[in-house]
Amino acid sequence: MTTRTIEIWVGVFIAAGLAALFMLAMKVSNLSTYQGETGYELVARFEDISGLKERSPVTVAGVRIGRVKQIVFDDQTLEAKVVMEIEPRHNKLPKDTSASIYTSGLLGEKYIGLDPGGDMESLKQGDEIQLTQDSLVLEKLVGQFVANFINNKSDKKVENK
């Protein structure tokens, strides 16, 4: 093989490697599924959204149907207001749909899971989901466990005296 051919193959492999890194970066940053069409917006309020970010997935039955568009703090209710953009083809979500924040995978990416209810009326542009469940924060659970453990130990010491 000539050096020119080897140089061309090296260039092809480097270009393929750069393309693979670009695809990986797009997948990790949640930008790989950008679509030009806009859907309709739904709002949900949570007391704790720890780890949820804009562009996080919104799913129903494990299937992504939208993304978190905006997260703001509401000074009136002292809650986090989450605006979700749902793809237009998924316009049959019942009015009594509930929203929960879940953790996905080992890296702990947060997402919103919608659980459809049984109402005959559908959610429309700008509607608010009333039933919500906050993010589960591991640090809070460990803190509660430790506090309960300490309280139980001190109660046993008092009983033994």
C-alpha atoms as one frame of an Amber mdcrd trajectory, in Angstrom:
protein
   0.000   0.000   0.000   1.178   3.475  -0.733   1.523   6.114   1.929  -1.177
   8.151   0.216  -3.732   5.334   0.619  -2.776   4.864   4.272  -3.200   8.599
   4.904  -6.655   8.536   3.324  -7.744   5.583   5.498  -6.405   7.284   8.636
  -8.406  10.395   7.705 -11.554   8.320   7.196 -11.152   6.664  10.621 -10.528
  10.011  12.322 -13.632  11.499  10.654 -15.703   8.470  11.726 -14.399   8.802
  15.292 -15.292  12.503  15.398 -18.766  11.749  14.034 -19.260   9.085  16.724
 -18.178  11.526  19.460 -20.585  14.138  18.093 -23.467  11.642  18.113 -22.607
  10.630  21.689 -22.524  14.278  22.806 -25.932  14.903  21.206 -27.417  11.829
  22.895 -26.068  12.765  26.329 -27.236  16.386  26.056 -30.798  15.414  25.025
 -30.523  17.427  21.808 -30.588  14.486  19.433 -34.364  14.373  19.149 -35.017
  17.998  18.300 -38.022  18.410  16.046 -39.164  21.544  14.265 -42.855  21.144
  15.082 -44.059  22.453  18.410 -46.616  20.704  20.538 -48.967  21.894  23.228
 -47.938  22.990  26.710 -49.064  21.527  30.033 -48.215  22.850  33.492 -47.550
  20.938  36.723 -46.538  22.233  40.151 -44.199  20.372  42.489 -42.859  21.105
  45.965 -39.504  19.455  45.155 -38.067  18.844  41.685 -34.491  18.044  42.765
 -32.448  17.138  39.693 -35.112  17.813  37.064 -33.817  20.000  34.226 -35.164
  21.735  31.181 -35.263  19.337  28.200 -35.780  16.339  30.528 -38.072  13.712
  28.995 -41.806  13.495  29.664 -43.045   9.925  29.319 -46.212   7.849  29.368
 -45.811   4.082  29.845 -42.056   4.507  29.343 -42.431   6.175  25.930 -41.181
   9.748  25.514 -44.029  12.011  24.402 -42.489  15.384  25.176 -39.897  17.419
  27.030 -39.707  19.808  29.972 -39.743  23.245  28.384 -39.371  25.562  31.359
 -38.913  25.443  35.139 -39.662  28.507  37.276 -40.265  29.201  40.962 -43.736
  30.539  41.746 -43.437  33.171  44.494 -47.165  32.973  45.271 -47.480  29.226
  45.908 -43.791  28.651  46.834 -43.664  25.731  44.411 -41.743  24.867  41.272
 -43.836  25.402  38.146 -42.870  22.994  35.372 -44.000  23.680  31.806 -43.957
  20.598  29.579 -44.199  20.565  25.806 -46.099  17.516  24.583 -45.892  16.358
  20.962 -49.067  17.323  19.052 -49.958  13.738  18.102 -50.406  12.869  21.824
 -53.445  15.061  22.390 -55.726  12.526  24.111 -54.314  12.685  27.655 -57.263
  12.645  30.104 -57.892  15.655  32.386 -57.199  13.571  35.500 -53.684  12.578
  34.384 -51.110  12.607  37.198 -47.430  13.615  36.963 -44.543  12.161  38.973
 -40.804  12.806  38.917 -38.720   9.644  38.576 -35.025   8.774  38.341 -33.720
   6.859  35.351 -30.668   4.654  35.104 -27.368   4.668  36.941 -26.573   8.299
  36.174 -29.759   9.437  37.881 -31.320  11.461  35.076 -34.689  12.771  36.243
 -37.790  12.675  34.065 -41.523  13.241  34.398 -43.779  10.227  34.114 -47.422
  10.888  33.274 -50.050   8.402  34.401 -53.284   8.811  32.410 -56.553   8.738
  34.315 -60.001   7.772  33.085 -61.627  11.143  32.408 -63.364  11.482  29.039
 -62.173  15.099  28.595 -58.622  15.653  27.316 -55.954  18.087  28.478 -55.509
  21.079  26.176 -52.961  23.849  25.618 -52.052  25.531  28.931 -53.991  23.139
  31.199 -52.550  22.322  34.615 -52.072  18.802  35.912 -53.504  18.746  39.432
 -52.168  15.428  40.767 -48.377  15.529  41.186 -45.767  13.546  43.093 -42.442
  15.176  43.977 -38.962  13.918  43.271 -37.625  11.299  45.645 -34.455  12.709
  47.226 -32.123  10.054  48.608 -30.484  12.447  51.084 -33.847  13.205  52.716
 -34.657   9.499  53.044 -31.287   8.744  54.641 -31.747  11.702  57.011 -35.178
  10.440  58.080 -33.810   6.922  58.571 -30.940   8.173  60.744 -33.282  10.396
  62.791 -35.684   7.484  63.394 -32.788   5.185  64.293 -31.436   7.679  66.834
 -34.914   8.290  68.310 -35.541   4.549  68.680 -32.174   4.057  70.401 -32.803
   6.880  72.873 -36.304   5.513  73.625 -34.821   2.079  74.438 -32.276   3.639
  76.810 -35.081   5.426  78.695 -37.080   2.165  78.953 -34.076   0.274  80.343
 -33.600   2.718  83.248
